[in-house]
Amino acid sequence: MSPLPSANLSYLSVIETTPDMVVIMDQNGLILAVNPAVERILGHPNEALIGQPLTRIMPERFRAQHTAGLRRYLDTGNRHLDWTSIQLPALDREGCEIPVDISFGEFEEDGRRYFTGIMRDARARKKSDDILEFLARVGPTLADSSLDYEETLRALTHLAVPHLADWCAVDILTEEGTIERLAVAHSDPALIQLVADLDRRYPPRSDSPIGVPAVLRTGKSEFVEEIPPDLLESVAEDEEHLDLLLSLGLRSYAIVPLLAHGKTYGTLTLVQAESTRKFQESDLPLIEDLGRRAGLAIHNANLYRGAIEANRTLEEQKIELEQQSEEAQALAEELEAQTEELLAASRDMELKTAEAETANRAKSEFLATMSHELRTPLNAIGGYVQLLQLGIRGPLTTEQAADLDRIKSSELHLLGLINAVLNYAKLDAGTVEYRIEKLSVEAAIAEADTMLAPQLESVGLSYARAACSPDLTISADPEKLRQILLNLLGNAIKFTPAGGTVKVACVPDSNGVRIDVEDSGVGIEKEMFAQIFEPFVQIDRALSKPAEGAGLGLAISRNLARGMGGEITVESEAGKGTTFSVWLPFEPVTRPPGAGESQVQNS
């Protein structure tokens, strides 16, 4: 505190430490001393005020009135004001007005009269009063926002400027998680356009550690009493961005969440700039209350909208249910008629199924009987041919011997066809028995090799077989496996032209062994894969010789493989040969009897 004319003044230490401003002046209105709070609040150095009139820190409009009032009091002793409660603005060093509450006192020393002015910074109280007054005015509006809360919040921003702040903005968090600026207000439309351009060119980053994104993420308010230059530098993306931010003259800001029932709907931003006002921490609770009221307006509007939408949906659903009820009634009647038709069709199907089963059994029995009856005269033909060939009936000419060979060949061919039909009839009737035992894969393939070696040589084919491990065994019926291998090898020989190759290989897996029979013939079209396993189907593979057999070999082979718990598959490409694969298990597989399958017996 600057020295006083007398050292006898009491309570000097109290005056120096009080947070309020203290000014002592003489009867001429000249400042004799000030305490440190004057410089801290108003910014005037103490030495610059000593000897100056008190009107130095008063706005121009009050100076003459103050001077006249002091002179009148000294002359008459009359006061027109209550010295204990005077509210006037004081001028800070920059010429900005700061509201203060003033109390004047008077004392005498050495025959001279002195006056003491105690000034309290009233900004915090005034801002609180302003915010409370603002809340009282906008409260009913926010409560009645109903459906149109967006327009209500836009009106809120315009009411807040310049009453509470120089800038006011509302940002909303959309359902997609993006930030949408709902409204921004300022007294200068040109500055509003500038901010809009800034938002478009430099949209806020969702991961920004400060500002609206941070408040939306955390649901916690952000408050800066005095914006330092480095804060703007930290958010600016380039020099031009920084220059534009500095041109706004931002001084102080508060960002509060729009909260309701634990959910953040958006943010309210209040900024002080050209008015040189600043927010203080004591302002934050009241601004947060405004944010909560705005958040509740959004929440209630959403509930109201949801209720209206739900009611509209219920009405639509009611109409739809009525329509569906009528349709259901008509459908029920139609279903009842269809049910009666289905029952009649079911009875008819059962009758036809029984007839089909009877016809199928009759067919199988007929095929079995006819095959057996045909084999008897064929066996007789074969026997007489052998007697003639042995010369029992006398010597044969060369032409007779050749004719007998042709008869014998035709008899064997016909007998093969009859045996195939008989075997298929047994499979179809489910009368084939399987005697499953452990078989060496190598031995089974070698046996088939031996039986077909002459045929391979006679047609000029190369034969290659990859050796299998002697310990590799499968569970199968020896006779059925032999029949399958002879059939697959026979087909490979039949449909491979001279000079071609037939290969056999075995490939074990975790559950069994696959035996591949590969030929270099002309192949089979992929669309025919499923058909070749059907009975009585013959595929012309474009060889010069005509197709032989009844078209039952593959059908019988696949049924035999399935009867032993295995399967037969085919892979082929036109012009690049064919591979038939039979897979059989390591261990016996018990399968329920079905079409072409019979009971399995383990030996």
Secondary structure by P-SEA (a helix, b strand, c coil): ccccccccccaaaaaaaccbbbbbbccccccccccccccccccccccccccccccccccccaaaaaaaaaaaaaacccccccccbbbbbbbccccbbbbbbbbbbbbbcccbbbbbbbbccaaaaaaaaaaaaaaaaaaaaaaacccaaaaaaaaaaaaaccccccbbbbbbbcccccccccccccccaaaaaaaaaaaaaccccccccccaaaaaaccbbbbbccccaaaaaaacccaaaaaaaaaaccccbbbbbbccccccccbbbbbbccccccccccaaaaaaaaaaaaaaaaaaaaaaaaaaaaaaaaaaaaaaaaaaaaaaaaaaaaaaaaaaaaaaaaaaaaaaaaaaaaaaaaaaaaaaaaaaaaaaaaaaaaaaaaaaaacccccccaaaaaaaaaaaaaaaaaaaaaaaaaaaaaaaacccccccccccaaaaaaaaaaaaaaaaaaabbbbbbccccccccccccaaaaaaaaaaaaaaaaaaccccbbbbbbbbbcccbbbbbbbbcccccccccccccccccccccccccccccccccaaaaaaaaaaaaccbbbbbbccccbbbbbbbbbcbbbbbcccccccccccc
